[in-house]
Amino acid sequence: MDLSLQPHAIAMSAQEFMTWSKGVVRELTKATGVKKAVDTVAGPFFNYGVRNSIYPLHFGIACCALEMAACSGPRFDNERLGMVFRSSPRQCDVLLVNGWISKKLRPSLRRLYEEMPDPKWVVAMGECAISGGPWYDSYNVVQGLDTFIPVDVYIPGCPPRPEAMIDGFMKLQLKMKNSRVGLFMED
Ligand code: SF4
């Protein structure tokens, strides 16, 4: 990667400057060994924090959303796992989709996903979100969330019970634990 400051640097756009400075920091931290040290010391802590403070988007489409509501009630109490529903995609790291996705809803759902900051994950809850469910081969229902958004965990059922939802999120935590989340900067 060419890190030399070009004579026309003064005319760089903000995005070009960010890309250039990110490259400089990456090369500098790698060359000096700082990257490895930060990854070793802080990476596990950051990863622990991320997987134990999951913020799913507070978004329910259909009947499965009632199970999601039950899961956040006092009996199942998903907050004990660090799961707190937030109403803005900009503060969320998990998109939990529960219910059938009409073709009219698809672009809005994709936009919500795009608005979430990285690192982010997606959970498809219930048969409708996984494959269209009872609306299999219907003219107006999308045949699965993973046809337009990458899905990390599938929770089967019609509807899945709150215990199944908790189990799905524990599997997501395991996936987060084994991911590269927490590393200072990707290579
Ligand atoms: S999977 Fe079943 S319970 Fe869930 S939204 Fe579809 S029809 Fe409703």
Boltz pocket constraint, residues with backbone or C-beta under 6 A from the ligand:
constraints:
  - pocket:
      binder: B
      contacts: [[A, 62], [A, 63], [A, 64], [A, 65], [A, 98], [A, 99], [A, 100], [A, 125], [A, 126], [A, 127], [A, 128], [A, 129], [A, 133], [A, 134], [A, 157], [A, 158], [A, 159], [A, 160]]
      max_distance: 6.0
